[in-house]
Amino acid sequence: MAGNLIGGAALGQAFRMLYQSISQVRGTSTCFNSDFRRLNSTLLSIKPVVEDIERLNKALEGKESEIEILKKRWEEGEKILHKCANIKRYSVYKRWYYSKKLADLEKSTMKFFQVYGLMQICRDQKQILVAFKEQDEKLNEIYSILKNMMLDKSRLINSTR
């Protein structure tokens, strides 16, 4: 259930590729240092959650289709980072354009967790409640059967006396 929040290995791979690209491009391009720092900080703050959910998703055999949006966005982000590495300091328009793209990447990552993640958590909680209700019904049925068996046994014992 909780593992459905984010997909398994595919998302983890996209996350690692984006994170590594930031490290690589950061060393070659100084034009976007503040953007790289901000994006890197965001990724570092969500890294433990991504790793935990990746592990849980493997254990629970979660659906990877639910995280396609985020995975694709991170793959696009990696391409943007590599384009940033080739932008010269004097190319003001390109610097502004790609700086905006990097900011959008960070915002879309946070939006995914705020909107889609919250919706998935609500759905998972409903699934858990339904599972509990089904288990409760089964336990009540077992209790009724056992209660009837005990009553039958006590009637049998009383009738033999």
Residue pairs with C-beta under 8 A, 6 or more apart in sequence:
1 60
1 124
1 127
1 128
2 53
2 56
2 60
2 124
3 53
3 55
3 56
3 57
3 58
3 59
3 60
3 61
3 62
4 57
4 60
4 62
4 63
4 66
4 120
4 123
4 124
5 53
5 57
5 66
5 117
5 120
5 121
5 124
6 49
6 50
6 53
6 54
6 57
6 66
6 67
6 70
6 117
7 54
7 57
7 62
7 63
7 64
7 65
7 66
7 67
7 68
7 71
8 54
8 57
8 58
8 62
8 64
9 54
9 58
10 64
10 67
10 71
11 50
11 54
11 64
11 67
11 70
11 71
11 74
12 50
12 51
12 54
14 70
14 71
14 74
14 75
14 78
15 43
15 47
15 50
15 74
17 74
17 75
17 78
18 43
18 74
18 75
18 77
18 78
18 81
19 40
19 43
19 47
21 77
21 78
21 81
21 82
22 36
22 39
22 40
22 43
22 81
23 40
24 85
25 32
25 36
25 81
25 82
25 84
25 85
26 33
26 36
26 40
28 85
29 84
29 85
29 87
30 89
31 84
31 87
31 89
31 95
32 84
32 95
32 98
32 99
32 102
35 99
35 102
35 103
36 102
38 102
38 103
38 106
39 77
39 102
39 105
39 106
42 106
42 109
42 110
43 109
46 109
46 113
49 113
56 62
57 64
66 116
66 120
69 112
69 116
70 109
70 112
70 116
73 105
73 108
73 109
73 112
74 105
74 109
76 105
77 102
77 105
80 98
80 101
80 102
80 105
81 102
83 98
84 98
84 102
87 94
87 95
87 98
88 94
89 95
